[in-house]
Amino acid sequence: MKPNAQITLPTGQRAHASTKSLLACVLLCLGLSVYASAQKPKSCGIDVTNLSVSIYKYTDATNTNTYNLQPDLTNTDGSPVPYVSGKVRANIIDARFQVDNCTYDFTLNLNSSNRFMTFKFPNGSPLGTSLNFGFFNIDRVADVPITDGGPAFLNWCNTATDNYAGCGVDTNGYFVRRAFGSTLDSQSRYHLRFNNSPLDGGNGLAVGTAFVKVYHTDATTWTLMPEVTAPPRA
């Protein structure tokens, strides 16, 4: 099965100098004193903005079944045209790992470009059967270590202070669960969420829904897929 979304860095480049230094920074930033919190928030580094984001429309190579979250453009073979960070004339695609503010969130902002994403509602919704939108935030993706199942990864799973939803393994490999959030309409009335991060608060209505699975297979690749869970009871 193809992923629903994949993030890559240009060949030969890394998101951060080393996993160890990044994790150390997380622990330091979480331990800020009361005095320090009253000052300008401490930076945990420089945002990573040289990202290429591919959102897959089709679930497999037959190009028959589709995901509900889809890209606006695909190639003739059905593969997605990636969203690449940068500015072309007046169009700005802003894909980044938010390291500077110490959240380590992954965000994709298309609101200043002519690109967009589409979410499909197969059973209908107050917004119709489909809606175009331009922003999402996936919680704390940038501090997920390489998910290779090795000792360093397993130690992180057992000790990391922000591993709020746990690690797992399936036929695609090891992964870390993270929350996803997006506003779907310009009036901010409707939102798409995959559960909540207890570290950031949020609307409790999403509790019990699926998380997003993050597979960080190597230094330059992150693959994200929704976790399938039973719907919460009314």
LINSUL-V929788 format. One record per backbone hydrogen bond with DSSP energy under -1.0 kcal/mol. NH is the residue of the N-H (numbers start at 0). CO is the residue of the C=O. Records with the same first field share a line. If there is no record, write none. Layout:
NH->CO + CO
//
This chain:
1->58
4->223
5->53
6->221
7->51
8->219
12->9
21->17
22->18
23->19
24->20
25->21
26->22
27->23
28->24
29->25
36->32
38->35
47->96
50->48
51->7
52->82
53->5
55->3
58->64
62->59
66->56
69->117
74->78
77->74
80->72
82->52
84->50
85->92
87->90
90->87
91->111
92->85
93->108
95->106
96->47
97->104
98->96
101->98
103->97
105->137
106->95
107->135
108->93
109->133
112->109
116->132
117->69
118->130
119->67
120->128
123->120
127->124
130->118
132->116
135->107
136->180
137->105
138->178
141->103
143->140
146->215
147->145
153->149
154->150
155->151
156->152
157->153
158->154
159->155
162->159
163->161
167->174
169->172
172->169
174->167
175->213
176->165
177->211
179->193
180->136
181->191
183->189
187->184
191->181
193->179
199->196
205->202
206->203
208->205
211->177
212->224
213->175
214->222
217->220
220->217
221->6
222->214
223->4
224->212
226->210
//
